[in-house]
C-alpha cells in the first residue's frame, strides 16, 4: 500500500505554563505521542499517560471533524487542534509537578489515553482505535471507554454503522433472512475468547473498515484480559446489507 505519512516523533511536555511540541510539517499526517506527566491541585494528584498516533492533517486537509471527535473523546471538550485541547484538559487537573506528593491512594488518579492508527487508505479512509481509562490509586476503575472507528476523508466525518448498513435489512425489519445471514457471518469470522458470550442483539454497535474487511467489535474478552473480541468479515460477503452510497465507495459487487 502506498505510504504517504511522515511520522512526527519525540513529543515533549514542558513543565511550564503549557505543553509544547516540535513543529508539524505540511506533509505530515500523524503526531507520535508517548509521554507521561504529573499534575497536582490542592487535594489530588493526576498522572496522565498518553500513547498516541494522532492524525493532524494531510497537506491543507485539517480533518476538522476528526479533531472534534478525538478531542471530545479524550479531553471531554471539542477542539480544532491537539495541543490546545490537551493544554485545556491538563489545566483542569492542576499544575505540573516534579514528584509524587504524599497523598493517600484515594487522592491519586491515573489517566491512560491510547490512540492507534490501524489502517490508512490515501484520500479515502483512516481507521483508528481509541481507549481512555481513569482509575484511582487503589486500582479501582472510575471510567473506561474504547472505540474502533473509521474517518471518511472525502466527506470529513466519522462513519457509523448507519452509514454502512441498510437499517431495515440489518435488523430484519421486513425480512428476517437478512439478519440471520448477517449473524451467521459474524459468528463464522469471529475471533473470541473460548468462554466469552456475545450478545448478538446488540451487534453491530462499533464498526470500522480494515483493508478489504469490515471490523465488527464484539466487546472486551473476559477470558483473555487485554484482548478484544472481533469479527473481521470480507466486504464482498456483506454487500447485500450495504447502503447504496457505501457500496459505491468500497467498490464491491
C-alpha positions in Angstrom: 0.0 0.0 0.0 1.3 3.5 -0.8 2.5 5.2 2.3 2.5 8.9 2.5 2.8 9.6 6.2 5.8 11.2 7.8 6.0 10.3 11.5 6.5 13.1 13.9 8.5 11.8 16.9 9.7 12.9 20.3 6.8 14.8 21.7 7.9 16.9 24.6 5.9 18.1 27.6 7.4 21.2 29.2 6.6 21.7 32.8 5.9 25.4 32.5 2.7 27.2 31.6 1.8 24.9 28.8 2.7 21.9 26.7 4.7 22.3 23.5 5.8 20.0 20.7 8.0 20.3 17.7 6.6 21.9 14.5 4.5 19.7 12.3 5.4 19.9 8.7 2.8 20.4 5.9 3.3 16.9 4.6 2.7 15.3 8.0 -0.1 13.1 8.9 0.4 11.7 12.4 1.9 13.1 15.5 3.5 10.4 17.7 3.0 10.9 21.4 4.5 8.6 24.1 4.8 10.6 27.3 3.6 10.8 30.9 3.2 13.9 33.1 2.2 14.6 36.7 -0.3 17.3 37.8 -1.3 18.5 41.2 -4.0 20.6 42.7 -4.8 21.3 46.4 -6.5 17.9 47.1 -5.5 15.5 44.3 -2.7 14.4 42.0 -3.1 13.1 38.5 -0.7 11.0 36.3 -1.7 11.5 32.7 -0.2 9.0 30.3 -0.5 9.4 26.5 0.4 6.8 23.9 -1.0 8.1 20.7 -0.8 8.3 16.9 -2.7 11.5 16.5 -3.8 12.3 12.8 -3.4 16.1 12.3 -3.6 16.8 8.6 -2.6 15.9 5.1 -1.4 19.0 3.3 -4.1 21.5 3.8 -6.7 19.0 4.9 -7.0 19.5 8.7 -9.7 16.8 9.1 -11.7 19.1 11.4 -14.5 16.7 12.3 -11.9 14.1 13.3 -10.2 16.6 15.5 -13.5 17.4 17.2 -14.2 13.7 17.6 -10.8 12.9 19.2 -10.6 15.9 21.4 -14.1 15.2 22.8 -13.3 11.5 23.4 -10.0 12.1 25.2 -10.2 15.6 26.6 -14.0 16.0 27.2 -14.4 19.1 25.0 -14.3 19.6 21.3 -11.3 21.4 19.9 -9.8 22.1 16.5 -6.2 21.1 17.4 -4.5 18.5 19.6 -2.2 20.7 21.7 -4.6 23.4 22.7 -7.2 20.8 23.7 -4.6 18.9 25.7 -3.5 22.0 27.5 -7.0 22.9 28.5 -7.6 19.3 29.7 -4.5 19.2 31.9 -5.1 22.6 33.4 -8.3 21.1 34.9 -6.0 18.6 36.7 -3.8 21.2 38.3 -0.3 22.5 37.9 2.7 20.4 36.6 4.6 18.7 39.4 8.1 17.2 39.6 7.4 14.4 42.0 4.6 12.5 43.5 3.3 14.2 46.7 2.5 12.2 49.8 -1.2 11.8 49.1 -3.3 8.8 50.1 -4.3 6.4 47.4 -7.9 7.7 47.1 -6.5 11.1 46.1 -4.2 9.8 43.4 -5.6 9.3 39.9 -4.2 7.7 36.8 -5.5 8.6 33.3 -4.4 6.5 30.4 -5.1 7.6 26.8 -4.3 5.4 23.8 -4.8 6.1 20.2 -3.6 3.8 17.4 -3.7 4.2 13.7 -4.8 0.8 12.4 -5.2 1.4 8.7 -4.9 4.2 6.1 -6.2 4.4 2.6 -4.9 7.5 0.9 -7.6 10.2 0.4 -10.3 7.8 1.5 -10.2 6.3 5.0 -8.5 6.4 8.3 -9.2 3.6 10.9 -8.3 4.1 14.5 -8.6 2.6 17.9 -9.2 4.9 20.9 -9.1 4.0 24.6 -9.3 6.0 27.7 -9.3 4.8 31.3 -9.3 6.6 34.7 -8.6 4.8 37.9 -7.6 5.8 41.4 -4.5 4.8 43.4 -6.3 1.8 44.8 -6.7 0.4 41.3 -10.4 0.9 41.1 -11.5 1.8 37.6 -13.6 5.0 37.7 -14.3 5.3 34.0 -13.3 3.4 30.9 -14.2 3.7 27.2 -12.9 2.3 23.9 -13.8 2.7 20.3 -12.9 1.4 16.9 -13.9 3.8 14.2 -13.2 5.0 10.6 -12.9 8.5 9.4 -14.2 9.3 5.9 -11.6 11.8 4.5 -13.7 12.7 1.5 -16.7 13.8 3.5 -14.9 14.9 6.6 -16.9 12.7 9.0 -16.6 9.7 11.4 -18.8 7.0 9.9 -21.1 4.8 12.0 -22.9 1.5 11.2 -25.8 3.6 10.0 -23.6 5.0 7.2 -22.7 1.4 6.2 -25.8 -0.7 6.6 -29.3 -0.6 5.3 -31.0 -0.5 8.6 -34.2 -2.3 7.7 -32.2 -5.2 6.3 -29.6 -5.2 9.0 -32.2 -5.6 11.8 -34.6 -7.7 9.8 -37.5 -5.2 9.9 -39.3 -6.7 6.9 -37.3 -9.9 6.3 -35.6 -11.9 9.0 -33.4 -13.7 6.4 -31.1 -10.7 6.1 -30.5 -10.7 9.8 -30.0 -14.4 10.0 -27.3 -14.4 7.3 -25.6 -11.4 9.0 -25.4 -13.1 12.3 -24.1 -16.3 10.7 -21.3 -14.2 9.1 -20.4 -12.5 12.3 -20.1 -15.9 14.1 -18.2 -17.5 11.2 -15.5 -14.8 11.1 -15.5 -14.1 14.9 -12.3 -14.2 16.9 -13.5 -14.6 20.5 -12.4 -16.0 23.8 -13.3 -19.6 24.4 -15.8 -18.8 27.2 -16.9 -15.4 26.1 -20.6 -14.7 25.4 -21.6 -12.5 22.6 -24.9 -10.7 22.8 -25.9 -10.7 19.2 -28.9 -8.5 19.8 -26.5 -5.5 20.2 -24.3 -6.3 17.2 -23.2 -4.1 15.4 -22.6 -1.0 17.5 -18.9 -0.4 17.0 -17.7 -1.0 13.4 -14.7 0.1 11.3 -13.1 -0.6 7.9 -9.8 -2.6 7.8 -8.4 -3.1 4.4 -10.9 -5.2 2.5 -12.8 -6.2 5.6 -15.3 -4.8 8.0 -14.2 -4.9 11.6 -17.1 -5.6 14.0 -16.3 -5.1 17.6 -17.8 -7.8 19.9 -16.6 -6.4 23.2 -13.8 -6.9 25.6 -12.8 -10.5 26.3 -13.4 -11.8 29.8 -11.2 -14.8 29.4 -8.3 -13.1 27.5 -7.6 -10.0 29.6 -6.4 -7.1 27.4 -7.8 -8.5 24.2 -10.9 -7.6 22.3 -13.4 -9.9 20.7 -13.7 -9.2 17.0 -15.3 -10.3 13.7 -13.4 -9.4 10.5 -15.8 -10.0 7.6 -14.7 -9.6 4.0 -16.6 -6.8 2.4 -17.9 -8.9 -0.5 -19.9 -11.0 1.9 -21.8 -8.0 3.2 -22.8 -6.1 0.1 -26.4 -7.3 0.3 -26.6 -5.2 3.6 -24.7 -2.1 2.5 -26.4 1.3 1.7 -26.2 2.4 -1.9 -23.7 5.1 -1.1 -21.4 2.9 0.9 -21.4 0.2 -1.7 -20.2 2.7 -4.3 -17.4 3.9 -2.0 -16.0 0.5 -1.3 -16.4 -0.6 -5.0 -17.7 -4.1 -4.2 -20.1 -6.0 -6.4 
